[in-house]
Amino acid sequence: MTSKTALLFANGEAHDGDMVRRVLNQAAAPLLVAADGGARVARFYECTPQVVIGDMDSLSADELDALRAAGAQIQRHPPEKDETDLEIALKWTAAQGVDTIHVIGALGGRLDQMLANVYLLALPELEGVEVDLLAGRQATRLWRAGEHVLRGTPGDTLSLLPLGGSVSSVT
């Protein structure tokens, strides 16, 4: 069974680094998605999104024209909405049947938006999909109840922060 990966670019800071580059280099034919101004973060990494999702309040008309010319599908949503552009993009991306979503550009900048982006990992629509937020040398992931295997390399730092209930048998 072949796994399908998506790279989702959020409208935040690129925070280039080892973890981000590792994922970019290892993703084989990923689905490329941008949440509105995340298209600029994608461009920073020399990626052209296949789909740009949001209310398009962060991109100029010229930028949208250039994205269309490069083959991007634009999914415009009204600005009067209850979800952030990233939330809409995460739900849409998960609905495409991907196994993994790597989000780049969701950490840093405003603390309120960064925390909101971390909380998006708990969306019910993302259950069964591995979703991580990447920045520099770090990845943040929500592990739901159950057994999990995490692979790393010597020298990696791992922090486990239980949000509810207990954690046991960590080796």
Sine and cosine of phi, psi and omega as CSV:
sin_phi,cos_phi,sin_psi,cos_psi,sin_omega,cos_omega
0.00,0.00,0.77,-0.64,-0.02,-1.00
-1.00,-0.02,0.71,-0.70,0.04,-1.00
-1.00,0.00,0.47,-0.88,0.00,-1.00
-0.88,-0.47,0.79,-0.61,-0.05,-1.00
-0.92,-0.38,0.56,-0.83,0.12,-0.99
-0.84,-0.54,0.60,-0.80,0.18,-0.98
-0.95,-0.32,0.86,-0.51,-0.03,-1.00
-0.90,-0.43,0.86,-0.51,-0.05,-1.00
-0.99,-0.16,0.86,-0.51,0.00,-1.00
-1.00,-0.05,0.30,-0.95,-0.04,-1.00
-1.00,0.06,0.90,0.44,0.02,-1.00
-0.71,-0.70,-0.52,-0.86,-0.01,-1.00
-1.00,0.02,0.64,-0.77,-0.06,-1.00
-0.92,0.40,-0.62,0.78,-0.02,-1.00
0.68,0.73,0.91,0.41,0.01,-1.00
-0.90,0.44,0.49,-0.87,0.04,-1.00
0.15,-0.99,-0.03,-1.00,-0.11,-0.99
-0.83,0.55,-0.73,0.69,-0.06,-1.00
-0.91,0.42,-0.70,0.72,0.01,-1.00
-0.88,0.47,-0.74,0.68,-0.02,-1.00
-0.90,0.43,-0.61,0.79,0.03,-1.00
-0.86,0.50,-0.72,0.69,0.00,-1.00
-0.92,0.40,-0.69,0.73,0.02,-1.00
-0.87,0.49,-0.64,0.77,-0.03,-1.00
-0.97,0.24,-0.45,0.89,-0.07,-1.00
-1.00,-0.05,-0.30,0.95,-0.04,-1.00
-0.95,0.33,0.88,-0.47,-0.01,-1.00
-1.00,-0.06,0.91,-0.42,0.02,-1.00
0.73,0.68,0.84,0.55,-0.03,-1.00
-0.96,0.28,0.39,-0.92,0.21,-0.98
-0.97,0.25,0.81,-0.59,-0.05,-1.00
-0.96,-0.27,0.89,-0.46,-0.07,-1.00
-0.79,-0.62,0.60,-0.80,0.09,-1.00
-0.81,-0.58,0.67,-0.74,0.13,-0.99
-1.00,-0.04,0.98,-0.19,0.03,-1.00
0.75,0.66,-0.90,-0.43,-0.06,-1.00
-0.90,0.44,-0.10,0.99,0.12,-0.99
-0.87,0.49,-0.28,0.96,0.07,-1.00
-0.87,0.49,-0.51,0.86,0.06,-1.00
-0.94,0.33,-0.61,0.79,0.06,-1.00
-0.90,0.43,-0.66,0.75,0.06,-1.00
-0.86,0.52,-0.70,0.72,0.01,-1.00
-0.89,0.46,-0.61,0.79,0.06,-1.00
-0.81,0.58,-0.63,0.78,-0.01,-1.00
-1.00,-0.04,0.23,0.97,0.02,-1.00
0.86,0.51,0.62,0.78,0.07,-1.00
-0.91,-0.42,0.60,-0.80,0.09,-1.00
-0.94,-0.35,0.89,-0.45,-0.01,-1.00
-0.89,0.45,0.59,-0.81,0.12,-0.99
-0.99,0.16,-0.50,0.87,-0.02,-1.00
-0.68,-0.74,0.70,-0.72,0.12,-0.99
-0.87,-0.50,0.82,-0.57,-0.12,-0.99
-0.85,-0.53,0.73,-0.69,0.09,-1.00
0.49,-0.87,-0.16,-0.99,-0.01,-1.00
-1.00,0.06,-0.07,1.00,0.08,-1.00
0.89,0.46,0.53,0.85,0.05,-1.00
-1.00,0.09,-0.12,0.99,-0.04,-1.00
-0.96,-0.27,-0.09,1.00,-0.02,-1.00
-0.89,-0.45,0.63,-0.78,0.04,-1.00
-0.98,0.21,0.26,-0.97,0.05,-1.00
-0.86,0.51,-0.63,0.77,0.02,-1.00
-0.90,0.43,-0.66,0.75,0.02,-1.00
-0.90,0.43,-0.66,0.75,0.03,-1.00
-0.90,0.44,-0.66,0.75,0.04,-1.00
-0.88,0.48,-0.67,0.74,0.00,-1.00
-0.91,0.41,-0.63,0.78,0.03,-1.00
-0.91,0.42,-0.70,0.71,0.04,-1.00
-0.87,0.49,-0.70,0.72,-0.01,-1.00
-0.89,0.46,-0.49,0.87,0.02,-1.00
-1.00,0.10,0.02,1.00,0.07,-1.00
0.99,-0.15,0.10,1.00,-0.01,-1.00
-0.96,0.28,0.65,-0.76,0.14,-0.99
-1.00,0.04,0.77,-0.64,-0.01,-1.00
-0.98,-0.22,0.86,-0.51,0.07,-1.00
-0.95,-0.32,0.99,-0.12,-0.07,-1.00
-1.00,0.04,0.73,-0.68,0.05,-1.00
-0.89,-0.46,0.47,-0.88,-0.01,-1.00
-0.92,0.40,0.54,-0.84,0.02,-1.00
-0.91,0.40,-0.45,0.89,0.03,-1.00
-1.00,0.10,1.00,0.04,-0.04,-1.00
-0.60,-0.80,0.30,-0.95,-0.02,-1.00
-1.00,-0.08,-0.12,0.99,-0.05,-1.00
-0.92,-0.40,0.50,-0.87,0.12,-0.99
-0.97,0.24,0.28,-0.96,0.05,-1.00
-0.86,0.51,-0.63,0.77,0.01,-1.00
-0.91,0.42,-0.64,0.77,0.02,-1.00
-0.89,0.47,-0.71,0.71,0.03,-1.00
-0.88,0.47,-0.68,0.73,-0.02,-1.00
-0.92,0.40,-0.64,0.77,0.04,-1.00
-0.89,0.47,-0.73,0.69,-0.01,-1.00
-0.89,0.46,-0.69,0.73,0.00,-1.00
-0.89,0.45,-0.71,0.70,-0.04,-1.00
-0.89,0.45,-0.70,0.72,0.04,-1.00
-0.87,0.48,-0.59,0.81,-0.01,-1.00
-0.93,0.36,-0.20,0.98,0.01,-1.00
-0.99,0.12,0.05,1.00,0.06,-1.00
0.99,0.12,0.39,0.92,0.02,-1.00
-0.98,0.20,0.41,-0.91,0.06,-1.00
-1.00,-0.06,-0.50,0.86,-0.10,-0.99
-0.67,-0.74,0.68,-0.74,0.12,-0.99
-0.81,-0.59,0.87,-0.49,0.10,-0.99
-0.98,-0.20,0.87,-0.49,-0.02,-1.00
-0.98,-0.20,0.83,-0.55,-0.01,-1.00
-0.89,-0.45,0.76,-0.65,0.03,-1.00
0.99,-0.14,0.26,0.97,-0.04,-1.00
-0.98,-0.19,-0.13,0.99,-0.05,-1.00
-0.90,-0.43,0.55,-0.83,-0.01,-1.00
0.98,-0.18,0.12,-0.99,-0.02,-1.00
0.97,0.22,-0.75,-0.66,-0.05,-1.00
-0.95,0.32,0.77,-0.63,-0.03,-1.00
-0.88,0.47,-0.65,0.76,-0.01,-1.00
-0.89,0.46,-0.66,0.75,0.01,-1.00
-0.95,0.32,-0.60,0.80,0.03,-1.00
-0.89,0.45,-0.71,0.70,0.03,-1.00
-0.90,0.44,-0.66,0.75,0.05,-1.00
-0.86,0.51,-0.65,0.76,0.02,-1.00
-0.91,0.41,-0.63,0.78,0.06,-1.00
-0.89,0.45,-0.68,0.73,0.00,-1.00
-0.90,0.44,-0.43,0.90,0.04,-1.00
-0.88,0.48,-0.40,0.92,0.01,-1.00
-0.86,0.50,-0.38,0.93,-0.02,-1.00
-1.00,0.02,0.08,1.00,0.02,-1.00
-0.83,0.56,0.74,-0.67,0.02,-1.00
-0.84,0.55,-0.53,0.85,-0.02,-1.00
-0.91,0.40,-0.26,0.96,-0.03,-1.00
-0.99,-0.11,-0.05,1.00,0.02,-1.00
-0.87,0.48,0.74,-0.67,-0.02,-1.00
1.00,-0.01,-0.08,1.00,0.05,-1.00
-0.91,-0.42,0.74,-0.67,0.09,-1.00
-0.98,0.19,0.88,-0.47,-0.02,-1.00
-0.82,-0.57,0.77,-0.64,0.10,-1.00
-0.73,-0.69,0.46,-0.89,0.07,-1.00
-0.97,-0.23,0.83,-0.55,-0.08,-1.00
-0.94,-0.34,0.65,-0.76,0.09,-1.00
-0.40,-0.92,0.85,-0.53,0.06,-1.00
0.85,0.53,-0.92,-0.39,-0.02,-1.00
-0.97,-0.24,0.28,0.96,-0.10,-1.00
-0.78,-0.63,0.44,-0.90,0.11,-0.99
-0.74,-0.68,0.67,-0.74,0.03,-1.00
-0.89,-0.46,0.77,-0.64,-0.03,-1.00
-0.64,-0.77,0.59,-0.81,0.12,-0.99
-1.00,-0.10,0.84,-0.54,0.09,-1.00
-0.98,-0.18,0.86,-0.51,0.05,-1.00
-0.98,0.19,0.19,-0.98,-0.02,-1.00
-0.78,0.62,0.62,-0.78,0.02,-1.00
0.74,-0.67,-0.11,-0.99,0.03,-1.00
-1.00,-0.05,0.61,-0.79,-0.01,-1.00
-0.64,-0.77,0.54,-0.84,0.09,-1.00
-0.88,-0.48,0.79,-0.61,0.03,-1.00
-0.87,-0.49,0.79,-0.61,0.00,-1.00
-0.96,-0.27,0.66,-0.75,0.02,-1.00
-0.60,-0.80,-0.18,-0.98,0.04,-1.00
-0.83,-0.56,0.41,-0.91,0.03,-1.00
-0.80,0.60,0.71,-0.71,-0.02,-1.00
0.99,-0.11,-0.23,0.97,0.07,-1.00
-0.91,0.42,0.53,-0.85,0.10,-1.00
-0.97,-0.25,0.71,-0.71,0.00,-1.00
-0.80,-0.60,0.79,-0.62,0.12,-0.99
-0.88,-0.47,0.75,-0.67,0.07,-1.00
-0.92,-0.38,0.84,-0.54,-0.03,-1.00
-0.85,-0.53,1.00,-0.08,0.01,-1.00
-0.92,0.38,0.75,-0.67,-0.02,-1.00
-0.99,-0.12,-0.25,0.97,0.00,-1.00
-0.09,-1.00,0.60,-0.80,-0.01,-1.00
0.98,0.22,-0.18,-0.98,-0.06,-1.00
-0.94,-0.34,0.32,-0.95,0.06,-1.00
-0.84,-0.54,0.70,-0.72,0.00,-1.00
-0.62,-0.79,0.27,-0.96,0.10,-1.00
0.87,0.50,0.66,0.76,0.06,-1.00
-0.99,0.10,0.84,-0.54,0.02,-1.00
-0.79,-0.61,0.00,0.00,0.00,0.00
